[in-house]
Amino acid sequence: MIDTTPIASIIIGNETDKAIMKEAEKVLVEYNIPFEVIILKPELVEQEIAKYATNAYSKGIRVIIAGSAGNFDFITAVANGIAIPVVGVPMRSTTSANNLESVFTKLQQPLSSAIATVALDSGQNAGILAVQILATNDANLTNQILNFKENLKNKILKANEEMSEIKFDYRTN
């Protein structure tokens, strides 16, 4: 029987953020990582978010992916005072003047809230990083990630080769 106890947690700050975080889910599914998805509204008091995060380790969670558009304080609240690695997904916000509020607030995290941050709106990269974190203790996952990266490299090399076959009058390479 396959153990389906979640070892990863995806924490979403708002219903509207689900599409981006769905990309992280797809990666975890691809690598057969049991996970849970929780929506914890940023409006919840920080103590409630911290309570969830503090109990996550005893439930078997070993990595958390957290994202919320325009509210990186939410991700900080998740990461505050826990030893589980947190992968933060900054997202565009319709309420931010420059759409990058969550990126800028992420650049100034307190020492107690170390967060690995991926590219803006990149749930897929968050999923890959979470798998890499879990792979540090799992040779099978390590091999799967290395195969993924090798395949990605081969796709890029093939695309470059195909592009080099296209001739243009002013192309220099």
N, C-alpha and C positions, 0 to 999 in steps of 0.2 A: 504494500500500500504506500502511496506517495504521501509524504508529509506536506500538508497544506497550511501549516502554521506560518503566518506571514513573517518574513524577515525584512521586508521593506514596507515603508509607509509613504503614501502620497497624500500630502495635506494641502488642501485647496482652500484659498481664502474667500472665494465667491463663486457662485454658480456660473458667472460669466467667464471664469478662468478655466473651466473644464476642458475646452477644446485644446488649449495649449498643453495642459497636463495629461491629456489623453495620449499625446505622443510619448510621454514617459511610460505610461501604462503599456503601450505597444512594445516598447523595448523590453520591459520586464517580462511580458508574456513570451516574447521571442526567446528569451534565455531561461524560461521556466522558473522564474523567481516568484515565489508566493508573496503576494502583497495585499495591502488593504488601502482603501481610498476613504479619506475622511474630509468632510467640509467643516471647517472651523471658522466661522465668520470673524473677521478682524474686530468687529464690535464687541466680541466677548472680552471680558476682562482678562488682562494678561495672566492672572493667576489660573484661570481655567485652561488656557492654552498651555501654560507651563505644566499644569497638572497632567494633561494628556501626554506631553512630551516626556515628563519624568517617569510615567508608568510604562512608556513604550518599551524600554529595555527589558523589563521583567516579563513582557508579553512575547519577547523574542525578536523584536525589531532591532536591526543592526545598521540600517541606513534610512534616513528620512529625506524625501524630496518635497520641498515646500514652495508654493508660489501664490502670489496675490498681486493683482495689478495695482500699481501705484501705492502700495502699502508694504514697504519692506520691513517696517517695524513689526509686522505680523510674523515674518520669518525670523527676525531677531528674537521675538518672544518664544518661538518654537525652540530655537537653538540655545537659549539662555540657560546656563547651568546644567546641561546634560553632556554626556560623553559620547553620544551617538553622533556620527558624522551627519551633517545637514547639507544638502545640496539645494541652494536657493535659485529659483527661477524668477529673475526680474521680468516684469511684463509691462507692456504699454498700457497707459491709463487714459481714458477719455476725460478724466477730471484734472489731469495735469497739464499745465500750460505748454510744456515742451515734450510731453509724452515720455519722458525719461526719468521721472521722479524716483522710481524704484531703483534705478541704476545708481543715481547720485547718492541716495541715502545708503545704499549698500557699501559705497566706498568709504564710509565712516562708521564701521561697526565697532562696538565696544569689545574689549579684550575677552570678556566672558562669552561672547557669541561668535566664535569662529565659524564662518559659513563659506563653503566652496560655491562660488557663483559661476553660472554658465552664461552664455550669450542671451541677449534680450529675446524673450519669447521662445526659448529653445528647450522645450520639454524633452525632445529627443536626446539632446546632449546631456540633460540631467539624468535621463534613464541610463545612458551609456556610462556616465561617471559613477552612478550608483552601482551598476554591475561591476565596474572596475574596482570599486571599494570592496564589494563582496568577494571579488575574485582574489583578493590578497590572501584569503584563507581557503581557497577552493581551486585546485589544479584544473578541474574540468572547466570551470568558468574562465580561468586564465587562458586555456587553450581556445575556447570559443571566442573570446575577445581578440586574441592574437589572429585567429582566422578571419574575423570580421575586418580587422585593420588591414590584413594582407589583401583581402578581396577588394576593399575600398581603394587601396593603392593600385591594384591591377586595373580597376575601373578607370581611375584617373589616367594611368599610363595609356590605356587603350583609347580614351577620349582624346588625349594629346596626340597620339599617333594618327587617329582619324582626322583631327584638325590639321595636321601637317600635310595631309594629302590634298587638302583644298588649296587651290592655287588662286592667288590674287595678284594683280599687276604690281602693287606697291608693298607687298608683304616681304619682310626682310628675313624671316626664318622659315 
